[in-house]
């Protein structure tokens, strides 16, 4: 796996984990893209 690919996987995993946490805490309709990317 190249460094670029590894970095992309880390970013994807981070976004998925953050999205899961926010949706459990705020509900799917209670969160927006700004919360996910903050």
PyMOL Python script that loads the backbone (N, CA, C, O; Angstrom):
from pymol import cmd

cmd.read_pdbstr("""\
ATOM      1  N   UNK A   1       0.857  -1.181   0.000  1.00  0.00           N
ATOM      2  CA  UNK A   1       0.000   0.000   0.000  1.00  0.00           C
ATOM      3  C   UNK A   1       0.897   1.237   0.000  1.00  0.00           C
ATOM      4  O   UNK A   1       1.820   1.347   0.807  1.00  0.00           O
ATOM      5  N   UNK A   2       0.616   2.153  -0.906  1.00  0.00           N
ATOM      6  CA  UNK A   2       1.413   3.370  -0.985  1.00  0.00           C
ATOM      7  C   UNK A   2       1.019   4.324   0.136  1.00  0.00           C
ATOM      8  O   UNK A   2      -0.025   4.165   0.768  1.00  0.00           O
ATOM      9  N   UNK A   3       1.866   5.310   0.369  1.00  0.00           N
ATOM     10  CA  UNK A   3       1.585   6.293   1.418  1.00  0.00           C
ATOM     11  C   UNK A   3       0.284   7.033   1.124  1.00  0.00           C
ATOM     12  O   UNK A   3      -0.505   7.279   2.036  1.00  0.00           O
ATOM     13  N   UNK A   4       0.053   7.388  -0.134  1.00  0.00           N
ATOM     14  CA  UNK A   4      -1.162   8.102  -0.518  1.00  0.00           C
ATOM     15  C   UNK A   4      -2.401   7.251  -0.253  1.00  0.00           C
ATOM     16  O   UNK A   4      -3.397   7.749   0.272  1.00  0.00           O
ATOM     17  N   UNK A   5      -2.343   5.979  -0.612  1.00  0.00           N
ATOM     18  CA  UNK A   5      -3.469   5.078  -0.391  1.00  0.00           C
ATOM     19  C   UNK A   5      -3.724   4.904   1.097  1.00  0.00           C
ATOM     20  O   UNK A   5      -4.872   4.905   1.540  1.00  0.00           O
ATOM     21  N   UNK A   6      -2.649   4.755   1.871  1.00  0.00           N
ATOM     22  CA  UNK A   6      -2.777   4.599   3.318  1.00  0.00           C
ATOM     23  C   UNK A   6      -3.428   5.834   3.930  1.00  0.00           C
ATOM     24  O   UNK A   6      -4.280   5.710   4.811  1.00  0.00           O
ATOM     25  N   UNK A   7      -3.042   7.005   3.481  1.00  0.00           N
ATOM     26  CA  UNK A   7      -3.608   8.259   3.979  1.00  0.00           C
ATOM     27  C   UNK A   7      -5.093   8.350   3.633  1.00  0.00           C
ATOM     28  O   UNK A   7      -5.891   8.800   4.455  1.00  0.00           O
ATOM     29  N   UNK A   8      -5.469   7.929   2.434  1.00  0.00           N
ATOM     30  CA  UNK A   8      -6.873   7.945   2.013  1.00  0.00           C
ATOM     31  C   UNK A   8      -7.712   7.009   2.874  1.00  0.00           C
ATOM     32  O   UNK A   8      -8.845   7.337   3.226  1.00  0.00           O
ATOM     33  N   UNK A   9      -7.162   5.845   3.214  1.00  0.00           N
ATOM     34  CA  UNK A   9      -7.868   4.884   4.059  1.00  0.00           C
ATOM     35  C   UNK A   9      -8.052   5.467   5.451  1.00  0.00           C
ATOM     36  O   UNK A   9      -9.132   5.346   6.030  1.00  0.00           O
ATOM     37  N   UNK A  10      -7.009   6.103   6.003  1.00  0.00           N
ATOM     38  CA  UNK A  10      -7.109   6.733   7.320  1.00  0.00           C
ATOM     39  C   UNK A  10      -8.185   7.813   7.330  1.00  0.00           C
ATOM     40  O   UNK A  10      -8.970   7.899   8.275  1.00  0.00           O
ATOM     41  N   UNK A  11      -8.227   8.629   6.294  1.00  0.00           N
ATOM     42  CA  UNK A  11      -9.224   9.698   6.197  1.00  0.00           C
ATOM     43  C   UNK A  11     -10.624   9.111   6.128  1.00  0.00           C
ATOM     44  O   UNK A  11     -11.536   9.589   6.803  1.00  0.00           O
ATOM     45  N   UNK A  12     -10.793   8.085   5.320  1.00  0.00           N
ATOM     46  CA  UNK A  12     -12.099   7.434   5.181  1.00  0.00           C
ATOM     47  C   UNK A  12     -12.549   6.848   6.516  1.00  0.00           C
ATOM     48  O   UNK A  12     -13.691   7.045   6.930  1.00  0.00           O
ATOM     49  N   UNK A  13     -11.664   6.138   7.180  1.00  0.00           N
ATOM     50  CA  UNK A  13     -12.000   5.532   8.466  1.00  0.00           C
ATOM     51  C   UNK A  13     -12.347   6.595   9.509  1.00  0.00           C
ATOM     52  O   UNK A  13     -13.267   6.410  10.306  1.00  0.00           O
ATOM     53  N   UNK A  14     -11.616   7.697   9.501  1.00  0.00           N
ATOM     54  CA  UNK A  14     -11.887   8.783  10.442  1.00  0.00           C
ATOM     55  C   UNK A  14     -13.271   9.388  10.188  1.00  0.00           C
ATOM     56  O   UNK A  14     -14.026   9.626  11.131  1.00  0.00           O
ATOM     57  N   UNK A  15     -13.600   9.632   8.932  1.00  0.00           N
ATOM     58  CA  UNK A  15     -14.914  10.193   8.593  1.00  0.00           C
ATOM     59  C   UNK A  15     -16.046   9.242   8.966  1.00  0.00           C
ATOM     60  O   UNK A  15     -17.086   9.673   9.463  1.00  0.00           O
ATOM     61  N   UNK A  16     -15.844   7.956   8.725  1.00  0.00           N
ATOM     62  CA  UNK A  16     -16.876   6.982   9.082  1.00  0.00           C
ATOM     63  C   UNK A  16     -17.078   6.909  10.591  1.00  0.00           C
ATOM     64  O   UNK A  16     -18.214   6.869  11.064  1.00  0.00           O
ATOM     65  N   UNK A  17     -15.991   6.891  11.344  1.00  0.00           N
ATOM     66  CA  UNK A  17     -16.086   6.826  12.802  1.00  0.00           C
ATOM     67  C   UNK A  17     -16.732   8.086  13.366  1.00  0.00           C
ATOM     68  O   UNK A  17     -17.572   8.009  14.263  1.00  0.00           O
ATOM     69  N   UNK A  18     -16.343   9.240  12.844  1.00  0.00           N
ATOM     70  CA  UNK A  18     -16.917  10.501  13.308  1.00  0.00           C
ATOM     71  C   UNK A  18     -18.399  10.573  12.965  1.00  0.00           C
ATOM     72  O   UNK A  18     -19.207  10.992  13.794  1.00  0.00           O
ATOM     73  N   UNK A  19     -18.757  10.173  11.770  1.00  0.00           N
ATOM     74  CA  UNK A  19     -20.161  10.168  11.354  1.00  0.00           C
ATOM     75  C   UNK A  19     -21.005   9.243  12.212  1.00  0.00           C
ATOM     76  O   UNK A  19     -22.138   9.575  12.562  1.00  0.00           O
ATOM     77  N   UNK A  20     -20.462   8.097  12.546  1.00  0.00           N
ATOM     78  CA  UNK A  20     -21.192   7.158  13.402  1.00  0.00           C
ATOM     79  C   UNK A  20     -21.432   7.764  14.784  1.00  0.00           C
ATOM     80  O   UNK A  20     -22.544   7.702  15.311  1.00  0.00           O
ATOM     81  N   UNK A  21     -20.393   8.343  15.363  1.00  0.00           N
ATOM     82  CA  UNK A  21     -20.512   8.957  16.688  1.00  0.00           C
ATOM     83  C   UNK A  21     -21.536  10.085  16.686  1.00  0.00           C
ATOM     84  O   UNK A  21     -22.389  10.159  17.571  1.00  0.00           O
ATOM     85  N   UNK A  22     -21.451  10.958  15.695  1.00  0.00           N
ATOM     86  CA  UNK A  22     -22.383  12.086  15.620  1.00  0.00           C
ATOM     87  C   UNK A  22     -23.817  11.636  15.385  1.00  0.00           C
ATOM     88  O   UNK A  22     -24.743  12.172  15.994  1.00  0.00           O
ATOM     89  N   UNK A  23     -24.008  10.666  14.515  1.00  0.00           N
ATOM     90  CA  UNK A  23     -25.377  10.232  14.230  1.00  0.00           C
ATOM     91  C   UNK A  23     -25.988   9.519  15.430  1.00  0.00           C
ATOM     92  O   UNK A  23     -27.200   9.594  15.635  1.00  0.00           O
ATOM     93  N   UNK A  24     -25.176   8.832  16.226  1.00  0.00           N
ATOM     94  CA  UNK A  24     -25.694   8.209  17.441  1.00  0.00           C
ATOM     95  C   UNK A  24     -26.036   9.256  18.496  1.00  0.00           C
ATOM     96  O   UNK A  24     -27.008   9.104  19.237  1.00  0.00           O
ATOM     97  N   UNK A  25     -25.246  10.304  18.560  1.00  0.00           N
ATOM     98  CA  UNK A  25     -25.455  11.347  19.568  1.00  0.00           C
ATOM     99  C   UNK A  25     -26.553  12.330  19.162  1.00  0.00           C
ATOM    100  O   UNK A  25     -27.394  12.693  19.984  1.00  0.00           O
ATOM    101  N   UNK A  26     -26.548  12.762  17.899  1.00  0.00           N
ATOM    102  CA  UNK A  26     -27.458  13.815  17.448  1.00  0.00           C
ATOM    103  C   UNK A  26     -28.625  13.309  16.612  1.00  0.00           C
ATOM    104  O   UNK A  26     -29.601  14.031  16.406  1.00  0.00           O
ATOM    105  N   UNK A  27     -28.533  12.094  16.138  1.00  0.00           N
ATOM    106  CA  UNK A  27     -29.515  11.579  15.193  1.00  0.00           C
ATOM    107  C   UNK A  27     -29.098  11.956  13.778  1.00  0.00           C
ATOM    108  O   UNK A  27     -28.393  12.943  13.566  1.00  0.00           O
ATOM    109  N   UNK A  28     -29.542  11.163  12.819  1.00  0.00           N
ATOM    110  CA  UNK A  28     -29.125  11.387  11.437  1.00  0.00           C
ATOM    111  C   UNK A  28     -29.530  12.763  10.937  1.00  0.00           C
ATOM    112  O   UNK A  28     -28.753  13.428  10.251  1.00  0.00           O
ATOM    113  N   UNK A  29     -30.736  13.193  11.273  1.00  0.00           N
ATOM    114  CA  UNK A  29     -31.209  14.495  10.797  1.00  0.00           C
ATOM    115  C   UNK A  29     -30.701  15.648  11.649  1.00  0.00           C
ATOM    116  O   UNK A  29     -30.871  16.808  11.274  1.00  0.00           O
ATOM    117  N   UNK A  30     -30.078  15.354  12.788  1.00  0.00           N
ATOM    118  CA  UNK A  30     -29.583  16.399  13.669  1.00  0.00           C
ATOM    119  C   UNK A  30     -28.157  16.818  13.399  1.00  0.00           C
ATOM    120  O   UNK A  30     -27.650  17.746  14.030  1.00  0.00           O
ATOM    121  N   UNK A  31     -27.506  16.149  12.471  1.00  0.00           N
ATOM    122  CA  UNK A  31     -26.122  16.489  12.161  1.00  0.00           C
ATOM    123  C   UNK A  31     -26.009  16.953  10.721  1.00  0.00           C
ATOM    124  O   UNK A  31     -26.828  16.599   9.873  1.00  0.00           O
ATOM    125  N   UNK A  32     -25.004  17.735  10.462  1.00  0.00           N
ATOM    126  CA  UNK A  32     -24.767  18.220   9.111  1.00  0.00           C
ATOM    127  C   UNK A  32     -23.318  18.018   8.720  1.00  0.00           C
ATOM    128  O   UNK A  32     -22.504  17.540   9.510  1.00  0.00           O
ATOM    129  N   UNK A  33     -23.018  18.379   7.522  1.00  0.00           N
ATOM    130  CA  UNK A  33     -21.663  18.233   7.009  1.00  0.00           C
ATOM    131  C   UNK A  33     -20.667  19.060   7.810  1.00  0.00           C
ATOM    132  O   UNK A  33     -19.526  18.640   8.006  1.00  0.00           O
ATOM    133  N   UNK A  34     -21.086  20.223   8.270  1.00  0.00           N
ATOM    134  CA  UNK A  34     -20.172  21.071   9.046  1.00  0.00           C
ATOM    135  C   UNK A  34     -19.754  20.390  10.348  1.00  0.00           C
ATOM    136  O   UNK A  34     -18.603  20.524  10.764  1.00  0.00           O
ATOM    137  N   UNK A  35     -20.664  19.663  11.000  1.00  0.00           N
ATOM    138  CA  UNK A  35     -20.304  18.927  12.211  1.00  0.00           C
ATOM    139  C   UNK A  35     -19.366  17.769  11.889  1.00  0.00           C
ATOM    140  O   UNK A  35     -18.423  17.498  12.633  1.00  0.00           O
ATOM    141  N   UNK A  36     -19.624  17.101  10.797  1.00  0.00           N
ATOM    142  CA  UNK A  36     -18.802  15.958  10.407  1.00  0.00           C
ATOM    143  C   UNK A  36     -17.373  16.375  10.086  1.00  0.00           C
ATOM    144  O   UNK A  36     -16.426  15.662  10.420  1.00  0.00           O
ATOM    145  N   UNK A  37     -17.216  17.515   9.446  1.00  0.00           N
ATOM    146  CA  UNK A  37     -15.886  17.947   9.016  1.00  0.00           C
ATOM    147  C   UNK A  37     -15.152  18.788  10.051  1.00  0.00           C
ATOM    148  O   UNK A  37     -13.977  19.102   9.865  1.00  0.00           O
ATOM    149  N   UNK A  38     -15.817  19.155  11.129  1.00  0.00           N
ATOM    150  CA  UNK A  38     -15.171  19.980  12.164  1.00  0.00           C
ATOM    151  C   UNK A  38     -14.179  19.182  12.978  1.00  0.00           C
ATOM    152  O   UNK A  38     -13.551  19.724  13.888  1.00  0.00           O
TER     153      UNK A  38
END
""", "prot")
cmd.dss("prot")
cmd.show_as("cartoon", "prot")
cmd.util.cbc("prot")
cmd.orient("prot")
